[in-house]
């Protein structure tokens, strides 16, 4: 374990308290970002961090909240070290609060190391190109918006949509394809309710997924300041597992909107000039400091892949949180309220979805040689079927040709059988087989985005002597 030399300084010059912030007068030798110990008159000790520093004042954010703090009797000890977290491989299968303290009524971990939660930026020259396929078991993601090791691919949801169910399903089903590949999930829940926390816990325990999960849980009634530290603590654990123990780590962050609300609350308490919709002007930089900790390093077997999940207020994709997230990350998965109302599970609208790194993780040796062609053809056919629905609403179905009706049928079956899969865990082979089964409903000459060799090899017409095989998973 690394040992740091501590130079502590005690102050009893607490000026006033505002929300989760504590203001200390005349700080001498105090540095920005260092940790503090707040000692209350009754002997209780709380943890904090220096958010701002000037000649006159030091602003300390208190993780456990500021209730009960007396300005005249409370003292503050500045430790001289940055915020750290104890890490160990034994954290797998455990549940922690937002700052890494056990929440599962089990003993503290025996740390193998203590690391700075801010992490170290990856040298751009040392970054390795994201590649290789991560199978989530969700057809709409694996086939059309493939997740690649080292990528950051957010999920944009709306209030009331089943983003939590999809997050738990991805955490439960995700794996890397290959012999001897070690895989772990760091699941980060921020600002969620007891009901949501109970859902995640029951799901992980029921399916046995908790054994490979490090679960960071910050509840809605936990301190706001803790919520700001939660993703950084979790990503520090992910970096340790990836770069010290060579695991492929998937980090799921839900809900980033709650994180940004906490950031706005703290900014308001600090009386900062607000930016768009009251969020601080530095929110882009702050989000980038979280998202950019995903990636791969040359010569290191491990990797970190991120799936941030965020709720769009009023389903507005131009809201600052999804808007800035979209700039930083490499694509998006969008949940549709219309599909949800029509019973799709998960209600992923594939048309506005995008994975910018998809081509790096698919193809021969990764998924299958026909993957790109099938994805392009399925996407184009579904998009045309959706356009025809709008046309039918205007001119009626009688005005359509026989071919148009086939595309309408394709769009309906695509939503019911390809997108809506419930709790099924589909392999990429099953997913592509379902795609071929649906495409076989269209005339062969309409499959213009698929190479002729692939049609002869994978089309059900040629594989079963003219009889279309119904793949496993089609209901």
N, C-alpha and C positions, 0 to 999 in steps of 0.2 A: 504494500500500500504506500502511496506517495504521502510524505509527511510535509506539511507546510509550516513555515515559521509564522507565528501569529504576533502581531503588534496591536494589542487591544488598547482602546481609549474609552474611558467612561465619561459621560456627560449627564448633568442633571439640569440642563437648560432647555427642557421641553417648553416650547412657546405655546402652541395650541394644536388641536386635532381637528382634521376636516375629513369626514368620511373614513376611508381606510388609511389616510395619510397622517403622519406625525411630523411636526416641524421642530427641529432642534436648532437653537440659536448658537451663534459663534462657534461653528465647527472648526477644529484645527486638526490638520493631518488626516482628514476624511476624504476618501476617494469615491468617485462615481461608480455605482454598481456593487460596492462591497456589502457584505452582510452585516446585520446588526442584531443584537439581542436586547429586547425591551423587557426590563425588569419592573414588574408592578409592585405596589406596596405590600401586597399579600404574599409575595414570593414567587408568583407565577412568572414564567419566562416565555416570551413570544419571539418569533423570528421575523426579521424584516430585511429589506434591501434598500440601499440608497438610490432614489430615483433621480434626484437633482441636487446639485451642490453649488453654493455660492459663498462669498465671504461672510454673509450674514446668516444664511440658513442652510440646513441640510434637510431634504425632504425624504422621509423614510416610509416606504409602504410596508404595512404590517400584515403578514400572511393570515394570522388568526383573527384579524379584526381589531378595532380600537376600543371596543366597549369596555368600560371599567378603568380606563387609563386616567390617572390624575396628573395634571401637568406639574404640580409642585412636588410630588413624591415619587414620580416615575423616573427611572434612570435608563439611559441608553448606552450600551457598550458596542463600539464599532470594532469588528474583529480583524479587519485588514485583509480578508480573503473574499473572493467572489462566491456567489451562491453555488453550492455543490450538491451532488447526490451520490450516495453510496450505491455501488452496482455490483452485481454478481450474476452468474449463470443460474443460480438458484431462484432468481426472480421469476422464472418461468413457472406458470401455474399459480401465481400469487396475485392478490388484489391489493392495490395501494391507493392512498389518497393522492391529491394533486401534486404533492411535493415528495412523494416516495416513501411515506410512512405506512406501515401495514394497516390494512382496513379489514382483513379477514380473520382477526382475532388469533393470529398465529405469531410466533416470535419474530423479532427483527431479523433481517438477513445478516449473515456474516459477510461483510464487504470484501470483495477482491480488489476493489479500487475505489477511489473517490474522484469524481470528475466535475469540471465546471459545466453547469447546465447550459451556458451560452454556446457551447461547442466551439469547434475550430472550423473556419471556412475552408472548403476544399480548394486547393490550388487548381485553377482551371486547366493547367497543363497536366496535372495528375488525374484529372477526371477521365474515366473510361466511358465510351459511348454506351448508352443503355441498349441492351439487346437481350434476347432470350425471352421466352414466353412464360407468363404466370397464368395458370389456369384457375379461374374463379369458379367454374362450374355453372356460370350464368351465360346463356347462349348469346344474349344481346350484347354482352361485353366481349366474350371470347371471340365471337365470329366477326363482329362489325366494329368494335372499338377496343381492340386487344390491349391488355395491360402488359407492359414490358418491364423487366427488372431494371430498377434505377429510375423509373418514371414517376411523375407526380400527376395523377389523374383524378380530378375532383368529381364529386357527385352533387349536382344542383337539384335540390328538392324544394317543395312548397310545404307550407304549414298543413299538417294532417296527412301528408303522404307517407308511405311506409319506408322512409329512408333508414330507420333503425332496423327494421326487419331485413332489409337488403344488406346493411352493414354487418349484421350478425351472420347472415348467410355467407357473405364473402369471407369473413373471418373464419368461419367453420369449414368452408370448402376449399379455400385457396391452397394451391401447392405448385411447386416447380417440377417440371418434367425432367427426369434424369436419374441415373443411379447415384445413390449416396448423397443426394442434395439435402442439406439440412435447412429446415424452414421454420420460422417463428413469426408470431403476430404480436405487435404491440398495439393494444386497443386503448384509445384515449377518449373518454367520455367527459365532456365539459358542460356544466350547467344543466344537467339532465334531472328529471324528477325521480322520486323514489320508485314510481311505477316503471319508468323506463329502465332504471338501474336493476330492478327486480327481473325485468324481461331479459336483459343481457345475461345476468348471473344464471338464471334458470336455463337459458338456452345453452350457454357454454358448459354448465355442469351436466345437463341432460345428454348432450351429444359427445361429451368427453373432450371438447375442443379446448377447455381451460388448461389442459396439460401443456400446451405449446403457446399459451397466451400470457403476456404480461399486461395486466388490466389496471389502468390508471383511471380512477373514478372521482370526479369532482361533481358534487350534487348542486342543485340550484340554490340551496340554502347555505352552502359553504362560502367562505369569504371570496369576494370578487378578486382580490389580489392573488389568491391561490390559483384561480382560473388562468391568470396570465402566465404563471410559472409552469402550469401543467404540461402544455405541449413541449416545452423546452426540457423538462425533466424526462418526459417519455422519449423524446428523440435522443437524449444523451444515453439512455438505456439501449435504444435501438442501435446507436453507433457502437456501443461497447459490444453488443452481441454480434454485430456484423463484422467489425474490424478486429476484435480481439478473439472471438470464438468462431468467426468465419461462417456465420449463419446468413441465410437470405431472409431479410426481415421485411414484413409488410406492416406499415404503420397506418392505422385507420384513425382519423381525427374527426370526432363528431361532438358538438356541432360548432363549426368555426364561426358561425354568426354569434353564438353565445360568447365566444372568445372576443370578438370584435366589440360586442356590447360592453364587456368588462373593460376593454381598452378605452372605450369612449367614456365610461363612468370615471375611470381614473384620470383621464385627460381633463374632464370637467372639474374634478376635485382639485387638480393642479392649476385650474383657472387658465388653461391654455386656449389660444385662439382656435375655434373650431373650424374644421374643413367642411367638405360636402356632407350634408345631412347630420352635422354635429360630430362626425367622426374626426379624430385627429389627423392633421395633414401628413403625419409620418406613417399612417397605417399601411401604405404600400410597402415601405421599407420594412416595417415590422413583420408583415405577412411574408415578405421575401426571406427574412431571416429564419423563418420556420420552414417554408416550402423548399428552399434551396439546400436544406440539409439532406435531401434525398439524393441518391446517385450511387455510382460505383467508382472505385479508385483502382487505377492500374496496378496490377500485381497483387491485389488483395482479393481473396475468393468471395468474401461476403458482399452484400449489397443492401441498400435501403430503398424501398418503394413506398410511395405515399398515396393514400386515397383520402383526401380531405372531404368531409361531407358538410354541406352548409344549407341552411334554409333561406330561401329567397322571400323576403317580406312582400306580401301581395303578389307572389309569383313573378316578381319583377327582376328579370335577368340583368337589367341595367343598374340595379341597386349597387352601391359602392362595394359591398363585400363580394358578391359574385363577379362583379366587373373587374375589380383588381385581382381577384383570384384567377380569372381567366387569362389575364395578361401574364401572370407569373408561371402558371402551370402549362402542361402540354396536352390540352384538350379538355373535354368535359363530358360527363354522363348526365343527361337531363331526364328527370321524372315528369310524367305528364298527368295532369289532373283529369283530363278527358279520358285517357286510357284507364286510370284508376276507377273512375265512375263506371266504366264499362266492364270492370272486373278483372283487368289485366294484373298479373302478379309475377314479377315486379312490373310496374307501369313505366318502363323505359321507352321514351320516344326516340327512336334511333335516328330520325332525320336531323335534328339539331345537334346530335352527339358527334364527338370527334375524338380520335386518338392520334395525335400528330406523330407519334413514334411507332405506330402500328407496323409499318413495313419493316422495321428493324427486328421485330419479334416473331414474324410468321414466315412460312415457306418451308422448303425441304429441310429436314433435320430439326425443325423447331415445332411446326404444327403439321401442315401438309402442303404439298405442291399446288393444289388447286384453291387454297384458302383465299388468296387475293382476288382471283377471278370470281369465285362464288360470292364473296362479300360484295363486290361491285355489282354483280348481276342482281342479287337479292335486294340491295339498297335501291337500285334504279327501278326495279319492278314494283317494289313497295311504294316508292315515291310516285310513280305513275298511277298506281291504284288509288292512292290518297287524292291525287288531282282529279281522278274520275269521280270520286265521291262528291266533290264540290260541284262538278258538272251535272251529276245526276240531280242534285238539289235544285238546279236551275231548269234543266230541260227534260228531266225524267229519264228513267232507265230505258224507255222504248227507243230513244234516239241513239243508243249505243250499239256498236257492232258486236258480233260474237266474241271477237278478240278482246274488246273492252270489258265484256262481262267476265272473261277469264281473269283479267287483271284485277277486277273488283273482288272476285272470289279469292284470288291469291292474297290480296291485302287483308281480307277478313281472316283467312286461315293463318297467315303469318302472325297476326296479333294473337290469335287463340292458341296456336301450337308452337310457335317459335319463341315469341316474346314471353308469353304467359306460361311459365313452367312451375310455379309454386316452389316447393322446397326440393325439387329434383336437383341432383348434382350430376350435371351432364359433362362427359368428357368432350374434348374438342372433336373427336371422331363422331360421337353421337350428334353434336351440334351441326357439323357439316353434312351428315347424312340427312338430318331433318331439312336442311337447306336445299339439298338436291331433291328430296321428296317433294317439296313445295314447288321447286322450279320445274319438275316434271309435268306439272299441270299446264304449263305454257307450251306452245308449239316450239319445236326444237330450233326453228329458224329465228325465234325471238331471243335466244340466248347469245346475243351478239358480243357480250363482254367475257365470254368463256372460250378458251382455246378449244379447237375441235378435238385435239388429243385428249383433253380432260373430259369432254362430253362422252367420247367413246369409252373412257376408262371408268367414269364415276356415275354417269347417268343411269338411273334405275332401269330404263328401257333396255340398256345393253348388258346390265349386270344380272338380270333375272329373265332373260328371254322374252322381253316385252311386258313382263308383269312388274308393276311398281311395288317395290318393297316398302312396307311401312316401318320406319325406323323406331327403335326403342325410345320412349319418351313422348311420342306423339299420342295425344289423347283423343 
